[in-house]
Amino acid sequence: MIPNFFGSDFGDEIDRYVVLTDKNNNEFKIRVEKINESIILTKGLTALQDFYDISLGAWFTLVFMGLGRF
């Protein structure tokens, strides 16, 4: 889940999908659910977890680049 303040500021720039790009230009297309001003990353997130072998308790930082790209 992305914090509500982000959704209130930039929610209109987020569509049904976002693209997460890492420093090596690997791209992950993630489905987004919007509930009120909350933005929740849903389908496709497991591909990111599998690629980086992420298990429970991991953190990652997203930087919004605009137009649904992080």
C-alpha positions as CSV (number, residue, x, y, z in Angstrom):
1,M,0.0,0.0,0.0
2,I,1.3,3.5,-0.9
3,P,0.6,6.1,1.7
4,N,-2.7,8.1,1.5
5,F,-1.0,11.5,1.1
6,F,0.6,10.3,-2.1
7,G,-2.8,9.2,-3.4
8,S,-4.3,12.6,-2.6
9,D,-1.5,14.4,-4.4
10,F,-0.8,12.2,-7.4
11,G,-3.6,9.7,-7.6
12,D,-4.9,11.2,-10.8
13,E,-1.6,10.4,-12.5
14,I,-1.9,6.7,-11.5
15,D,-4.0,4.5,-13.8
16,R,-4.8,0.7,-13.5
17,Y,-1.1,-0.3,-13.9
18,V,2.2,1.2,-12.8
19,V,5.6,0.3,-14.0
20,L,8.4,-0.2,-11.5
21,T,11.9,0.1,-13.0
22,D,15.1,-0.8,-11.0
23,K,18.6,0.6,-11.4
24,N,19.4,-2.1,-14.0
25,N,16.3,-1.1,-16.1
26,N,14.4,-4.2,-15.2
27,E,10.7,-3.3,-15.5
28,F,7.8,-4.8,-13.5
29,K,4.2,-4.0,-14.5
30,I,2.0,-3.9,-11.4
31,R,-1.8,-3.8,-11.2
32,V,-3.1,-1.0,-8.9
33,E,-6.3,-0.8,-6.9
34,K,-7.5,2.6,-5.8
35,I,-9.8,2.8,-2.8
36,N,-10.7,6.4,-1.9
37,E,-7.2,8.0,-1.8
38,S,-5.3,4.8,-1.0
39,I,-3.3,3.1,-3.8
40,I,-2.6,-0.6,-3.3
41,L,-0.1,-2.6,-5.5
42,T,-1.7,-5.9,-6.3
43,K,-1.2,-8.3,-9.2
44,G,2.3,-8.4,-10.5
45,L,4.0,-7.7,-7.2
46,T,4.9,-11.3,-6.8
47,A,7.1,-11.1,-10.0
48,L,9.1,-8.4,-8.2
49,Q,9.3,-10.6,-5.1
50,D,10.4,-13.6,-7.1
51,F,13.0,-11.7,-9.1
52,Y,14.7,-10.3,-6.0
53,D,14.0,-13.3,-3.8
54,I,12.1,-11.1,-1.3
55,S,10.3,-12.8,1.6
56,L,8.4,-11.4,4.6
57,G,9.7,-8.3,6.3
58,A,11.4,-6.7,3.3
59,W,11.3,-2.9,2.6
60,F,11.8,-1.1,-0.7
61,T,11.7,2.6,-1.7
62,L,9.8,3.9,-4.6
63,V,10.5,7.2,-6.4
64,F,7.7,8.5,-8.5
65,M,8.8,9.6,-11.9
66,G,5.4,10.6,-13.2
67,L,2.9,9.0,-15.6
68,G,2.6,5.8,-13.6
69,R,6.3,5.1,-13.5
70,F,8.3,4.5,-10.3
